């Protein structure tokens, strides 16, 4: 939960900063507003990055499937093949 709040603050900071820069550039006549496709593309990329970020949390079906198959181990558990290893 704490990481979600930190990420939300970071995301809102980026969005706010981008809005300020775009507003300043348009107000000064240096640039024009980007078209709708630009915003849709970047919003989609944001959703994909957010999903990727959440997948590292461990609450995703890919990690769960890999743990069940024995390809990876959960945090805190002994690695696969560690039984009988030197102490």
C-alpha positions as CSV (number, residue, x, y, z in Angstrom):
1,X,0.0,0.0,0.0
2,X,2.8,2.4,0.8
3,X,4.5,1.8,-2.5
4,X,1.1,2.5,-4.3
5,X,0.9,5.9,-2.6
6,X,4.5,6.7,-3.5
7,X,3.9,5.7,-7.1
8,X,0.7,7.8,-7.2
9,X,2.5,10.8,-6.0
10,X,5.3,10.3,-8.5
11,X,2.7,9.8,-11.3
12,X,0.8,12.9,-10.4
13,X,4.0,14.8,-10.2
14,X,5.0,13.8,-13.7
15,X,1.5,14.5,-15.0
16,X,1.4,17.9,-13.3
17,X,4.9,18.8,-14.5
18,X,4.0,17.8,-18.1
19,X,0.8,19.9,-17.9
20,X,2.8,22.9,-16.7
21,X,5.4,22.6,-19.5
22,X,2.8,22.1,-22.2
23,X,0.7,25.0,-20.9
24,X,3.8,27.3,-20.8
25,X,4.9,26.4,-24.3
26,X,1.4,26.8,-25.8
27,X,0.9,30.1,-23.9
28,X,4.2,31.5,-25.2
29,X,3.4,30.4,-28.8
30,X,6.4,28.1,-29.0
31,X,4.3,24.9,-29.5
32,X,0.8,23.7,-30.3
33,X,-1.3,21.3,-28.3
34,X,-0.5,17.7,-29.1
35,X,-3.2,15.8,-31.0
36,X,-5.5,13.4,-29.3
37,X,-3.6,10.3,-30.6
38,X,-0.6,11.5,-28.6
39,X,-2.5,11.6,-25.4
40,X,-4.2,8.2,-26.0
41,X,-0.9,6.6,-26.9
42,X,0.8,7.9,-23.8
43,X,-2.1,7.0,-21.6
44,X,-1.9,3.5,-22.9
45,X,1.8,3.2,-22.3
46,X,1.2,4.5,-18.8
47,X,-1.3,1.7,-18.2
48,X,1.1,-0.9,-19.5
49,X,3.9,0.5,-17.3
50,X,1.6,0.5,-14.3
51,X,0.7,-3.1,-15.0
52,X,4.3,-4.0,-15.3
53,X,5.1,-2.2,-12.0
54,X,2.3,-4.1,-10.3
55,X,3.5,-7.4,-11.7
56,X,6.8,-7.1,-9.7
57,X,4.6,-6.9,-6.5
58,X,4.1,-10.6,-6.7
59,X,0.4,-10.4,-7.1
60,X,0.3,-11.6,-10.7
61,X,-0.7,-14.8,-12.3
62,X,2.7,-15.3,-14.2
63,X,4.7,-15.3,-11.0
64,X,2.2,-17.5,-9.2
65,X,2.3,-20.0,-12.1
66,X,6.1,-20.0,-12.1
67,X,6.1,-20.7,-8.3
68,X,3.7,-23.6,-8.7
69,X,5.7,-25.1,-11.4
70,X,8.9,-24.9,-9.3
71,X,10.7,-22.6,-11.8
72,X,11.1,-19.9,-9.2
73,X,10.7,-19.9,-5.4
74,X,8.7,-17.4,-3.3
75,X,10.6,-14.9,-1.1
76,X,11.9,-16.3,2.1
77,X,11.7,-19.9,0.9
78,X,14.8,-22.0,0.2
79,X,15.8,-22.0,-3.4
80,X,15.1,-25.1,-5.5
81,X,17.8,-27.6,-5.1
82,X,19.0,-26.1,-1.8
83,X,18.2,-29.2,0.2
84,X,21.5,-30.9,1.2
85,X,23.6,-27.9,0.4
86,X,26.6,-27.2,2.5
87,X,25.8,-25.2,5.7
